[in-house]
């Protein structure tokens, strides 16, 4: 994960067992990817190389250097993960101007 990862938590609070961390060679990971490694979970804020196990993606833009507050999330924010279909992902992304 990036040093400036947007969000990180202990996966046991999500009911997920410990997951092996790095897979070896870093691969391109799209921004918004939700990933686990070891006992940690994180969301990649920008496109970057990575090696954690990808669980899914958020259509929200978590980091935008053009904004006064570049990070969507702040310390103490509560984050809820929920499953969405590809159509809902595309609808949300188009509403927030990501796609």
PLY file of the C-alpha trace (Angstrom):
ply
format ascii 1.0
element vertex 99
property float x
property float y
property float z
element edge 98
property int vertex1
property int vertex2
end_header
0.00 0.00 0.00
1.03 3.57 -0.47
2.50 5.47 2.42
-0.43 7.90 2.16
-3.08 5.21 2.02
-6.53 6.66 2.46
-7.95 4.22 4.96
-6.80 1.25 6.99
-8.42 -1.01 9.57
-8.03 -4.38 11.22
-9.78 -6.96 9.00
-10.97 -8.93 12.00
-13.50 -6.15 12.65
-14.94 -7.00 9.21
-15.23 -10.71 9.99
-12.32 -11.55 7.65
-9.56 -13.87 8.72
-5.95 -12.84 8.36
-5.05 -12.78 4.67
-1.52 -13.23 3.32
0.08 -9.89 2.50
2.26 -9.22 -0.54
1.94 -11.58 -3.49
5.50 -10.90 -4.60
5.73 -8.74 -7.71
3.79 -5.47 -7.51
1.00 -5.20 -10.07
-0.93 -2.11 -11.24
-3.88 -1.44 -8.92
-6.65 1.03 -9.86
-7.57 3.89 -7.53
-10.40 3.01 -5.17
-9.40 -0.65 -4.87
-10.23 -2.14 -1.47
-7.49 -4.55 -0.46
-6.37 -6.70 2.46
-2.91 -7.78 3.51
-2.15 -9.58 6.72
-4.54 -8.14 9.33
-4.94 -4.78 7.59
-7.42 -3.44 5.05
-6.84 -0.37 2.92
-8.23 1.61 0.01
-5.77 2.65 -2.70
-6.27 6.44 -3.12
-4.62 6.63 -6.56
-3.57 4.24 -9.36
-0.40 2.61 -8.07
1.57 -0.62 -7.89
0.52 -2.97 -5.15
0.46 -6.53 -3.96
-2.35 -6.82 -1.43
-5.39 -9.03 -2.16
-8.11 -6.96 -3.86
-11.63 -7.43 -2.45
-13.40 -4.84 -4.59
-13.45 -1.19 -5.59
-15.24 1.99 -4.66
-16.49 4.31 -7.42
-15.72 7.32 -5.20
-12.63 9.43 -5.79
-10.82 9.32 -2.47
-8.01 11.70 -3.33
-8.07 14.80 -5.55
-5.16 17.20 -5.33
-7.29 19.87 -7.04
-9.64 20.11 -4.03
-9.11 22.36 -0.99
-9.49 19.20 1.13
-7.80 16.62 -1.14
-8.81 13.58 0.97
-12.44 12.48 0.97
-12.01 10.70 4.31
-10.78 12.19 7.56
-9.49 10.54 10.73
-12.43 9.23 12.73
-14.78 8.88 9.73
-16.86 5.72 9.75
-16.58 3.69 6.56
-19.14 1.05 5.64
-18.42 -1.43 2.87
-21.34 -2.85 0.92
-21.58 -4.91 -2.23
-22.84 -3.18 -5.38
-23.30 -4.49 -8.92
-21.36 -3.23 -11.95
-24.33 -1.12 -13.08
-24.61 0.65 -9.71
-20.82 1.19 -9.71
-21.06 2.88 -13.12
-24.06 5.00 -12.04
-22.30 6.24 -8.90
-19.07 6.90 -10.81
-20.91 8.92 -13.44
-22.75 10.94 -10.74
-19.51 11.89 -9.00
-17.69 12.49 -12.28
-15.11 9.72 -12.03
-15.83 7.93 -15.34
0 1
1 2
2 3
3 4
4 5
5 6
6 7
7 8
8 9
9 10
10 11
11 12
12 13
13 14
14 15
15 16
16 17
17 18
18 19
19 20
20 21
21 22
22 23
23 24
24 25
25 26
26 27
27 28
28 29
29 30
30 31
31 32
32 33
33 34
34 35
35 36
36 37
37 38
38 39
39 40
40 41
41 42
42 43
43 44
44 45
45 46
46 47
47 48
48 49
49 50
50 51
51 52
52 53
53 54
54 55
55 56
56 57
57 58
58 59
59 60
60 61
61 62
62 63
63 64
64 65
65 66
66 67
67 68
68 69
69 70
70 71
71 72
72 73
73 74
74 75
75 76
76 77
77 78
78 79
79 80
80 81
81 82
82 83
83 84
84 85
85 86
86 87
87 88
88 89
89 90
90 91
91 92
92 93
93 94
94 95
95 96
96 97
97 98
